[in-house]
Amino acid sequence: MVTADLIREARLRAGLSQVELGRRLGKPQSTIARWETGAATPSLEAVRIAVRACGLELTFGIANYDDSYLSHIDRYLKLAPAERLSSAVQRARVFGGIRDAVETARRG
């Protein structure tokens, strides 16, 4: 379903309809719809071409697998939604303070 998400996201960012993207690719709207719903899976090269037709660039690479953040995700998923929101707001304030301090230091 990753390819479906990539194509749909690129199309929406470009402000294109499925018909318009299909025209750019020389494909019928039904093909774009099948790609976006996951009913058909285009090749990686077809996804790259579709994203490019939206005026965007698809970049990818190979990196070492890193699951070091999974314990953090598990911990937050155990919280109630209101607690997750409160924690996110608190972190945003902290990071906002850091950003402000950096900007002040750059100007000073």
Backbone torsions as a table, in degrees:
resi	resn	phi	psi	omega
1	MET	NA	-9.0	179.7
2	VAL	-62.1	-42.1	-179.8
3	THR	-63.6	-38.2	178.1
4	ALA	-60.5	-45.5	-179.7
5	ASP	-64.2	-41.1	-179.5
6	LEU	-63.4	-45.7	-178.2
7	ILE	-66.5	-46.0	-179.0
8	ARG	-62.3	-44.8	-179.9
9	GLU	-61.5	-44.2	179.7
10	ALA	-62.7	-44.6	-179.6
11	ARG	-62.0	-44.5	-179.3
12	LEU	-67.6	-39.7	177.1
13	ARG	-61.0	-35.7	-179.8
14	ALA	-79.9	-8.9	-179.2
15	GLY	71.2	30.6	-177.6
16	LEU	-102.7	149.7	170.3
17	SER	-84.8	169.5	175.7
18	GLN	-63.1	-36.5	178.4
19	VAL	-62.4	-46.8	-178.8
20	GLU	-63.3	-43.2	178.0
21	LEU	-64.1	-42.0	177.6
22	GLY	-57.7	-42.0	178.1
23	ARG	-60.7	-43.8	-179.5
24	ARG	-63.6	-29.1	-177.5
25	LEU	-97.6	-7.3	-176.6
26	GLY	71.3	33.7	-178.2
27	LYS	-128.8	152.1	178.1
28	PRO	-71.7	157.0	178.1
29	GLN	-55.7	-35.0	-178.3
30	SER	-62.2	-33.4	177.0
31	THR	-66.6	-44.6	178.8
32	ILE	-61.2	-43.5	179.5
33	ALA	-61.3	-43.1	179.3
34	ARG	-64.7	-39.2	176.6
35	TRP	-62.1	-46.2	-174.8
36	GLU	-71.0	-25.0	178.5
37	THR	-92.4	-9.2	-178.2
38	GLY	85.1	6.2	178.0
39	ALA	-68.9	-24.6	175.2
40	ALA	-136.2	143.8	-179.2
41	THR	-113.9	109.4	179.2
42	PRO	-73.7	161.0	176.2
43	SER	-67.4	163.3	177.5
44	LEU	-59.9	-38.1	178.8
45	GLU	-65.4	-39.2	178.0
46	ALA	-65.3	-37.4	177.1
47	VAL	-64.4	-44.2	179.4
48	ARG	-60.3	-42.3	179.9
49	ILE	-66.7	-40.9	179.2
50	ALA	-63.9	-43.6	178.7
51	VAL	-63.3	-42.2	178.2
52	ARG	-62.8	-37.3	178.5
53	ALA	-64.4	-19.3	176.9
54	CYS	-90.1	3.0	179.2
55	GLY	81.6	19.0	-179.7
56	LEU	-120.9	170.1	-179.8
57	GLU	-121.7	130.9	175.6
58	LEU	-97.0	118.4	178.2
59	THR	-115.0	145.7	178.8
60	PHE	-154.1	160.8	179.7
61	GLY	-162.6	-179.7	179.9
62	ILE	-112.0	132.2	-179.5
63	ALA	-136.4	161.2	175.3
64	ASN	-64.8	141.0	178.4
65	TYR	-67.1	135.8	-178.5
66	ASP	-133.9	109.5	178.4
67	ASP	-108.6	19.4	-175.6
68	SER	-65.3	-19.3	-178.1
69	TYR	-91.0	-8.6	-175.2
70	LEU	-61.9	-35.7	179.3
71	SER	-65.4	-34.8	177.2
72	HIS	-65.8	-43.1	179.1
73	ILE	-62.0	-47.5	179.4
74	ASP	-57.9	-42.6	-179.8
75	ARG	-62.1	-43.7	-179.0
76	TYR	-71.3	-31.8	178.3
77	LEU	-69.1	-21.6	177.6
78	LYS	-78.0	-14.8	178.7
79	LEU	-79.4	153.7	172.9
80	ALA	-68.5	154.2	-179.3
81	PRO	-52.8	-41.3	179.7
82	ALA	-64.6	-36.1	178.2
83	GLU	-69.4	-39.0	177.2
84	ARG	-62.9	-42.6	179.3
85	LEU	-63.2	-45.9	179.5
86	SER	-59.5	-43.5	179.2
87	SER	-63.6	-41.3	179.8
88	ALA	-64.4	-40.9	178.9
89	VAL	-63.7	-42.7	179.6
90	GLN	-62.7	-44.2	178.8
91	ARG	-64.0	-38.9	179.1
92	ALA	-62.1	-38.8	177.9
93	ARG	-64.9	-42.7	-180.0
94	VAL	-63.0	-49.3	-178.9
95	PHE	-66.7	-32.9	175.1
96	GLY	-63.9	-39.6	176.7
97	GLY	-63.6	-40.6	177.6
98	ILE	-64.3	-45.1	179.1
99	ARG	-59.4	-44.8	179.8
100	ASP	-62.4	-40.8	179.2
101	ALA	-64.3	-39.8	178.5
102	VAL	-64.7	-45.6	179.3
103	GLU	-61.8	-40.4	178.2
104	THR	-63.6	-42.9	179.5
105	ALA	-64.0	-37.6	-179.9
106	ARG	-66.9	-37.4	-179.1
107	ARG	-77.2	-28.5	-174.6
108	GLY	-88.9	NA	NA
